[in-house]
């Protein structure tokens, strides 16, 4: 895990269930992933283009590893 810059707080969110997921991209290239919880609370996570690309690559690797593990069992 990357070292956290000094002065920034850490936010832990317990996401046990999600009612709806939506993504939008603004003209500046930022992508917002919105998670709506069953109680109606909405969590918006904003990603710049480079960070989103890193997240996509990480998820692709995780998906590949999961698929490989599933075929082994």
N, C-alpha and C positions, 0 to 999 in steps of 0.2 A: 504494500500500500504506500502511496506517495506521502511524503512528509507534509503535514498541514502547516500552512503559513501562520505565523504568530498573529494573534489577535482575532482570528476567525473562529466563530463558534461551530460546533459540530451539531448536526440535526439528525436525530434518529427518529424514523417514522415506522411504526408497526403497521404494515399493510397486510392484514389477514385476508381481506376480500376486496375485490374491485367490481363495481357495478358496470362501469363504462370506461373505455380508454379512447382518447381522441388525440390526433396529432395535427398540428398546423404549422405552417412555415410562413414567416413574415418576409417582406421585400428585402430586408437586410440579410436574409439567409439564416436567421435563428429559427430553430425548431422548438415548439412547445409540445411536450407530452403532458396531457391532462388526465389525471386519474380521479374518477368519481367513486367515492366510498359509499357503501350501503346507507349510511346515515345522512348522505347528501354533501358531506365535506368534499371539496375539490382541491387536489394537490397539483400545481403546475410546476413542471421542471423545464427550465429553459436551457437549451444547448446551442452553442455556436457551431458553425459548420465543421470545424476541425474536431471538436469534442464529440459531436454526433458521429462522425466517421470512426473515431476511436471506439465509441460505444458499440457501433454496428459491427466492427471487426471483433471485438471481445465477445459479443453475443453469437456471432457466427462460429467462433472457435468453441465456445461452450456448447453450442448446438451440435457441432461435429463430434465433440468428445462424448456427449450424451448418446448420440446415435451409435457411436462405436461401442460404448459400454452396453447398450441395449442389444446389439447383435452378438456380443460375447456371452451373454447370459442365456 
